[in-house]
Amino acid sequence: MNTVSLTGVIASTPTTATAGNDLTYTSFRLRVHAAYLGDRDDAYTYVDEHTIICVGQLTDMLRILPRDEEINVGGELRTRIHVYRVGEPININLAYPFSEVVADSITWRDLTFKRTAGEDTLIALYRPERQ
């Protein structure tokens, strides 16, 4: 089973886009703070940002979420390949993997919003075109 749970704050303004199959989705960046101990028990902290993809009810719910409070996102980790084109007149294509979390649920304080069964069918079609 492919599941991931992240806790962090919304780091970007949610943006809406349409995939090639006419599926409308909203994405935003989630900033996650983490810590670990080094070889000599030295404490280190770091910050990661993850792209979160939402459809349906979860998209509507994003409008009420404050940007400075902690939320928890549960979902499925997916990876796709981005192609970045540079150079004129000779084009160079740089391909790199890009991971994102397709949200199943978002919890803020004591409120939990979940994807519905109908939206599960839609998100199974989520295969954005290469960028």
C-alpha positions as CSV (number, residue, x, y, z in Angstrom):
1,M,0.0,0.0,0.0
2,N,1.4,3.4,-1.0
3,T,0.6,5.9,1.7
4,V,2.3,8.9,3.1
5,S,1.5,11.3,5.9
6,L,3.0,14.8,6.2
7,T,2.6,17.5,8.7
8,G,3.6,21.1,7.9
9,V,2.4,24.5,6.8
10,I,1.1,25.7,3.4
11,A,4.1,27.3,1.7
12,S,2.5,28.6,-1.5
13,T,-0.7,29.9,-2.8
14,P,-2.8,27.0,-4.1
15,T,-3.1,27.1,-7.9
16,T,-5.6,25.3,-10.1
17,A,-4.7,23.6,-13.4
18,T,-6.2,21.2,-15.9
19,A,-4.6,17.9,-16.9
20,G,-4.7,16.6,-20.4
21,N,-7.8,14.5,-19.6
22,D,-9.8,17.6,-18.5
23,L,-9.3,16.8,-14.8
24,T,-9.1,20.0,-12.8
25,Y,-6.9,19.8,-9.8
26,T,-5.3,22.2,-7.3
27,S,-1.7,22.0,-6.1
28,F,0.2,23.8,-3.4
29,R,3.6,23.4,-1.6
30,L,3.7,22.0,2.0
31,R,6.7,23.1,4.1
32,V,7.8,20.3,6.5
33,H,10.4,20.8,9.3
34,A,12.4,17.8,10.3
35,A,15.3,16.9,12.5
36,Y,17.8,14.1,12.9
37,L,20.9,13.1,14.9
38,G,24.3,12.9,13.2
39,D,27.1,10.4,13.7
40,R,28.3,12.2,16.9
41,D,24.8,12.7,18.2
42,D,24.7,16.3,16.9
43,A,21.2,17.5,16.2
44,Y,20.5,18.8,12.7
45,T,17.3,20.4,11.4
46,Y,16.2,20.9,7.8
47,V,13.1,22.0,5.8
48,D,11.6,20.2,2.9
49,E,8.8,21.3,0.6
50,H,6.5,18.8,-1.1
51,T,3.9,19.4,-3.9
52,I,0.4,18.4,-2.8
53,I,-2.3,17.6,-5.4
54,C,-6.0,17.9,-4.5
55,V,-9.3,17.3,-6.4
56,G,-13.0,17.9,-5.6
57,Q,-13.9,18.6,-2.0
58,L,-10.3,18.9,-0.9
59,T,-9.8,21.8,-3.5
60,D,-12.9,23.6,-2.0
61,M,-11.6,23.1,1.5
62,L,-8.2,24.8,0.7
63,R,-10.0,28.1,0.6
64,I,-10.6,28.1,4.4
65,L,-7.2,27.0,5.5
66,P,-4.9,29.6,7.0
67,R,-1.4,29.7,5.5
68,D,0.4,29.9,8.9
69,E,-1.1,27.0,10.8
70,E,0.0,23.3,10.7
71,I,-2.0,20.8,8.7
72,N,-1.7,17.1,8.1
73,V,-1.9,15.7,4.6
74,G,-2.4,12.0,4.0
75,G,-2.2,10.5,0.5
76,E,-0.4,8.6,-2.1
77,L,3.2,9.3,-3.3
78,R,3.5,9.6,-7.1
79,T,6.5,10.3,-9.3
80,R,6.6,11.6,-12.8
81,I,9.3,12.8,-15.2
82,H,9.6,16.5,-16.0
83,V,11.4,17.6,-19.1
84,Y,13.0,21.0,-19.0
85,R,14.0,22.5,-22.4
86,V,16.8,25.0,-22.7
87,G,18.7,26.6,-25.5
88,E,18.1,28.2,-28.9
89,P,18.6,27.3,-31.8
90,I,19.8,24.0,-30.4
91,N,17.4,22.5,-27.8
92,I,18.7,20.6,-24.8
93,N,16.2,18.5,-22.9
94,L,16.9,17.9,-19.2
95,A,14.7,15.2,-17.7
96,Y,14.4,14.8,-13.9
97,P,12.0,12.9,-11.6
98,F,9.5,14.9,-9.6
99,S,7.5,13.5,-6.7
100,E,4.2,14.7,-5.4
101,V,1.6,13.6,-3.0
102,V,-2.0,13.1,-4.2
103,A,-4.1,14.0,-1.2
104,D,-6.6,11.5,0.3
105,S,-7.3,13.6,3.4
106,I,-6.3,16.9,5.0
107,T,-6.7,17.5,8.7
108,W,-6.6,21.0,10.3
109,R,-7.2,21.2,14.0
110,D,-10.0,18.8,14.6
111,L,-11.5,19.0,11.1
112,T,-10.7,16.2,8.6
113,F,-11.7,16.5,5.0
114,K,-11.5,13.3,2.8
115,R,-11.7,12.6,-0.9
116,T,-15.0,10.9,-1.9
117,A,-15.4,7.7,-3.8
118,G,-16.3,9.6,-7.0
119,E,-13.2,11.7,-6.7
120,D,-11.1,8.6,-6.3
121,T,-12.1,7.6,-9.8
122,L,-11.1,11.1,-11.1
123,I,-7.7,11.0,-9.4
124,A,-6.9,7.6,-10.9
125,L,-7.0,9.5,-14.2
126,Y,-4.5,12.1,-12.9
127,R,-1.6,11.9,-15.4
128,P,-0.6,15.5,-16.2
129,E,1.3,16.1,-19.4
130,R,5.0,16.4,-19.2
131,Q,6.2,19.9,-18.6
